[in-house]
Amino acid sequence: MFPFDNSFARLPPRFFALLPPTAVGAPLLIQLNPALAIDYGIDPDWLASPEGVAILAGNEVPTGAEPLAAAYAGHQFGHFTPQLGDGRAILLGEVIDRGGIRRDIQLKGAGPTPFSRRGDGRAALGPVLREYLVSEAMAVLGIPTTRALAALTTGEAVYRETALPGAILVRTAASHLRIGSFQYFAARRDVEAVRLLADYAIRRHYPAALQARSPILALLEGVIARQAALVAQWLLIGFIHGVMNTDNMSIAGETIDYGPCAFLDRYDPATVYSAIDETGRYAYGNQPAIAQWNLARLAEALLPLLAEQESVAVAQAEQALAAFPALFEAAYTAGLRRKLGLITDDASDLALGQDLLDIMAEQRADFTLTFRSLTTAADGDLSEIRKQFIDPTAFDGWLPRWQARLFTEPDQPVMRHAVMRQANPAIIPRNHLIAEALEAALQRQDYQPFRLLLAALADPFSDPPPGSPYVLPPRPEQEVRQTFCGT
């Protein structure tokens, strides 16, 4: 059974709507995450049994659960919507993992709630499988993220542009508190609720803030620091979130809500995949600036708690937000150094890395393969790295600067090689591979491509066999140029 220990449900009733999931017709377990279940103190064999599947599908409410849909607001593409909320997700409850961390267990696609806004509250199979693949890949890559405990089909159709197989994702998270959670109450001038939510967030995610002179300011600073580090990790792996609305930004500092997300093939900072991002607001290279903009919205919601005088509160918030660029740059530069095989620090390292990225953009070089081939280039084999450029002499012009910088490093090739391999994966969830796995599942009820891709993503830092399809970039006819939200 689930060892529930719920805390969010003890907040006042205006924070959520209590309701059970809506039962489905014929649930079928597609994929279970046994290691994650064990980490949460849940028997995976029981979870895969008919009794467990009934709970994962929302057909049975387990003992200790307090199912609810949370309220939140959000800026969506810059426009504020005062009420969003869990329109198709229901939080069953919370468990404590083996590391002592509290984890939400949520059913995504569990039926309509008071926040559904005329939606059906259901999820389609494609987005469920996409989120399972990408969130689990991000976890293995070491990027803070929500996780996938299970994916199921419901035996019922959902209707978007066409009829699609219905599905449920059992998602876990450090919490589902969002910037939009604070905006919801701030928009209603419910300062008491903002304070209760802030106190809850501090106790759950930032307990050290309790010792600060201003715990609320420490909370804001903590969220800013985590988001700066998170977005740096996104850029270092070539990840594009695609829909960085404030309701999709976690207070805990996790990547959440994998809608039209995608990964770079060719490097171009202006890349946009999301079909709904018509202006390029959430392009790959815009993500740091958007994160800071979103954090400013959190600061606005917290202003009444920072100081009695508005001018003092604004000054504190502005000072906290002003730290974001330096925090981001420090995290990004440290990660870029590792990708370049640099162990020591030098003030020129960011410029060195950026110059390589500029050449990659001009030469339409594959982001992942270029950095992966740097690992062998650092050992003296330039054959693979030169293949990544249309005109290899463009790379040749940058190469002596990198080699000169490597020469200033301690002579520790084994350590450098290990650092580079862990910073430069060979396998990422490439968009065309995801598309092929989803097409097989949707068109033929064939989940083998999904499972094979999931297995490959579980070992991204090892060298796969030569010619592995999980490493190769897409051929022109395989390229994915747009991704879709799926809600």
N, C-alpha and C positions, 0 to 999 in steps of 0.2 A: 504493500500500500504506500501512499504518499505520506511522508512524515511532515505534515503541514505545521507551520508555525507562522501564522499570518500577522502582519503588522499594519499594512496599508488599510485593511478593512476596519481597523479601529479608529481611523480618522472620522470626522463628522460626516453625516450622510450627504452633504452637498458636494463631496469630493467624487462621488461615483453613483452609479445606479446598481443596486443589487438585483441580479436576475440570473437564472440558470441558462446554460447553452440550450440551443434548439436541437432536438434530436434529428439524426439523419437516417436515411432509409437502409443503406447496406454498407456500413463502414468496412474498409479493407486496409490493413496496414501495408504500406509500401516500403517504408524504411524506418528502422529504429536505430537509435544511437546508444548501444549498450554501455559503452564506457562512460558516457555522460550520465546515464541512469544510475550506474553504480556510484559515481561521484556524488550523486544527490541522495544516496541511501535508498534507492528504489531497485527492486529485483527486476532485471530486464526480462527474465523468463515469464514472470507474472505479467509484466507490462505488455508482452506479446500475446498473452492469453486472451480468450474472448472477454473476460472481465476487464482486463487492462485496456483492450482496444475500445470497449464500450465507454470507458472514461475518457480516453484520448479523443474519441469522436464527439464527446459531449452528450452521449446518450444516457450516461449515468453520472451522478455527482458523488464523488468519493467522500468518505468520512473525513471531516476536518476541513473540507474546502469551503470557501465563502465566495462563490463566483460573483464577479462584478465587472462593470464596464466603467473605466475611469473617464473623468471629464478633463478636457483641455481645450485650448484655443490654438491659434497659430497664424503666423505670416506665411502665406503661400504665394511664392513668386513675388514677394514684396507687398502683397495685399493682405490686410488683417481680416481674419474671420473669427469673431468672438466666441463661437462654439463649434468645436469639432468633436473631439472625444472618440472613444473606442466604438466605432460604428460597425465593426465586424470582428472584434476580438473580445474575449472574456478572460479575465484573470481568474484562474482557479484558486490560487493561493501561493504561499511561499514555503520554500524548504531551505535548510541550511546545508551547504555542501561540506565536503570533507576538509576544506580549508577554512571553515567557519564563516563563509560568505553567504549572505542571504540571497536567494535566487527566486525570481518570479517564475511561475509556470502558467503560460497563457495559451489559450486555444485561439488561433487566428483563422477566421472563417467559421466561427461558431454560431452564426445566426444574427438576426437583427437585434439592435439595442435602442434605447431612447436617443442615441447619438447617430443613428444610421442615416438620417437625412434622406429618407425615401429609398435608401439602398437596401439590397437584399441581405446584407450582413454575411455573405458567403465569399469564399475564395475559389479561384479557378486553379486547376492543377498546375499549369505552367508557372505562374508566379510562386506557388508553394515550392516546387522543385528548384526553381532558380534561387530562392532565398536559402533553401537547405544547402545547396551546393556552395554558394558564395559565402554564407556565414561560417560554414564549417571550414572552408578554405582559409578565410581570414583568421580564424582561431589558430590554425596550424602555422600560419605565417607570423603569428605573434602580435596580431593587431586586435585591440580590445573590440569585442563584438557581442551581440546577442548570439545565442546558439540554437541549434535545431535538435530537439529531443526525438521527434518523430514526424513523419508525414503519412497522411492517410487519404484515400479517396472516400467519397461519401455515398457513392451509388446514385447520386442525383446530379442533374445538370444545373449549371448556372448560366445566365444569359448576359453576355456583354454585346459585342457586335454580332456574335453568333452563339449558339449553344456550345458550352464547354463542359468537360468533366469537373465536377465539384471536388474540392479537397480541403483539408485542414492541416495547418502547420502547428505543431506543438512547439512553441518558442519559449526559450528561457532567457532571462536577463538579470543583470545585477539589480535593476529596477526598470520600470517603465515611466519614470519621472522625466519630463521633457521641459524644455524652455517654455513650451506652450502651456504646460501645467500651471506655471506661475502667471502667465499672461491671462489665463482664464479668469483668475480671481482678481488680478490687477485691473482688468477691464471692467469688472463689476464694483470696483473700489472696495473690495472686501479685504481690508488690510489684515484683519484677524486671520482669515484663511491663508493669506500669503505668509504670514508669520508661522502658522501651524505647519504649512508645507515646508518652509525653510528649515524649521526646527527638525522636522522629520528627515529632510534630506541631509542635514548635518549629522544627525544620529546614525543614519544608515550608511552614508558615503564619505563624510568628512568629519569623523569624530574628533580629530585633532583641532578643529576649528573651535570646539568648546573651550579650549584653553586660551584662545586669542582675545585681545582686548575688545574686538568687535567680531563676534562669531559670524554675523551676516556678511560682513566684508570679507572675512576669511573664506566663507562659502563661495562668494562670487569669484574671488581670486583662485580658489581651487578648481572651480569649473572652467575658468579661463585657461588655466595651466593644462588641464587634461585635454581640453579641446584643441589647444595649440599643438600638443604632442600627437594627438590622434590624427589631425589633418596632415601633419608632416608625414606620418606613417602612410597615409593614403597616397600622397604624392610620390613617396619613395617606392611604392609598389605599382604605381600606374593606375590607381583606382579612381573612378569617377562615381560619386554617390548618385548624382543625377537629380535629386529632389531634396536639396538642403533647406527645406522649410523649417521654421522654428519648432513645429510639432514633431519634426524628425531629428531633433538634436537632443541627445540624452544628457541629463544632468550627471549621470555616473561616468560619462566619458567613453561610452561604448558606441560602436557603429550600430545604427538601428534603422530598420525599415528599408530593405533592399528591394526597391521598386524597379525603376529603370536604370539600375546601376550597370556599370560596364568597366572593362579594363582596356587600357591603351594597347593597340598593336603598334602601329607606327607612332613615333613620338611627335606630338603637336600640342602645345599648351592650350590651344583654342578648341580642342576636341570636345564635341557635344554628341552624345548618343541619344539622350532622352527625347522621345517624340513630343513631349509636352513642354520642353524647354526651348520655346521658339526664339527667344532672344539671346540664348547662350548665357543666361544668368549663372548657371551652375556648371559652366565649363571647367575642365580639369584645372586650368591655371587660375581660375577665379575662386577656388574653394577656400583658400586662406582668408581672403577679404570677406567672403560671405560668412564664414565662421565668426569673424570679428563683428560683422553687422548683426548676426543673430545674438551674439553675446551682449551686444548693446541693448537688445530688447529685453534680455534677462535683467540687466542692470536697471532698466527703467521700471520693471516690475518690482524690484527690490528697493527702490529709492525711499519709500516711506519707512523702511526698516533700518536704513543706514544711519540716518541722523534726523533729529527733529527739524533742523533748518534745511530747507530744500537746497540752498546753495552749497551747504557743507556736504550733503548727500551726493549732489551732482559732482562736486570736486573729487570725492572719494571714488565714485564710479568711473569717472574719466581717467583718474590715475590708474585704477585697476585695468581698465580696457587698454590704456596706452602701453601696458606691458606685453600685450599679445604679440605684436610683430617681433620683438626680441625673443620671446619664448618660442615662437614658431621657428624663427631663423636658427636658433640654437639647436632645436630638435632636428630640424631638417638638415642642417650642416653636419651634425654628428652622424646622422644616417647616411648622408652622401659620402662622407669620409669612409665609412665602412664599405659602401658600394665600390669605392675607388681603391680599397685595400690600404687605407691610411690609418695607422694606429695612433700616431701622435697628432697634435693640433698645430695648424699653421694658419695664419690670417688669410692666406691666399687660396685656401682650399675651396671655399664657396665659389669663387670666380673660376677656378680650375674646372670644377664640376659643371658650372653653368655654361662655360664655353663648350664643353663636350655636348651638353644638351642642345645648345644652339646648332652645332654641326649635325647632330642627330635629326633635328627638325628640318634643316635644309636638305639633308640626304634621305629623308623619309625612312630612317632606321627604326627597326623594331626595338621598342623600349626594353623588353625583358631579355631578348636574345643578345642585345648589345652589351648590357651590363653583365649577363652571365658569361659572355665570351671574354670580358675583361679579366676574369679569373685565370684563364689560360694565358691571356696576353701578359699578365703580371709574371707568369712563369717563363715568358720568352717565346711562346707560340702565338704568332700573330695571324695565323691562317684563318681562324674563325672570325675574329673581330673585324678583319678587313672585308669579309664577305657581307657584313651588315650595311655597308655604305655603297651607294650608287657609284660614287667616285672615291675609291679608297684613299686617294691622296689627301682628301679633306681630313680624314682621320690621321694620316701620317704627319700632317702639320701640327696637330695637337699632341701627338705621341711623345716627342722629346720632353715637353714640359712635364708630362705625367711621370715619365721615367726619371727625370731629374728630381721630382718630388719624392718618388719612391726611394731614390738613392739616399735621401736625408733620413730615412726611417731606420730603426734598428734592423739588423740583418736577421729577420725572423720569418723566413718564407713559409714555414709550416703554419705559424699563427696567422699570417696574412692570408694564406690560402683558405684557412678555416673561416676566418672572419668574412671574406668575400663570398664564400659559398653560402653562408647563412644570411647574408644581406641581399644576395642575388639569386632568387629561386630559378630553377629550370622550368617549373610548371606553374602556371597560374590558371584561373578559370577563364580561359579565352572565350570570347563572345560566341564564336562560331561553334565551339565545342558544346557550350551550353545550349545553343539553338538546336544543334543536332540531337542532343539528349532529350530536349523537351519535345521536339517534333516526333521522335520515336515513341515517346510516352503518350502523346496526344493522339497521334494518327494510328498507332498500331498496338497501343497498350503494352509496349515493349520497354521495360525498365532497365534492361541490361546496359545500354549506353550510359544511362544515369549512374548506375552502380559502378561501372568501370571508371567513369570520370571521377566519381567520388573517391574511389580507391586511389586513383592517380594523384588527386589533390591532397591526399593524406600524407604524401611523401614528396613535397615539392623541391627539396634541396638536394636530393640525390640525382645522379645522372641516369636518366632512363636509357633503354636500349637505343642504338642508332636508328633514326627514322621513326621514332615513337610519334604517333599522331598528337600526343598531348604536349609536345614541345613545338611543333612546327607552326609558323604563323599561317593565317588563312590564305588560301589561293584567292585570286580575284573573285571567282564565283561564290566563294564561301564567306566573303566579308559581310559582317553585320554593320549596317550603317545607322540603324535606329533601334532603340529598345523602348519597351512600353511598360507603363506602370502596372496595369493588370487589375486595378481596383474596380 
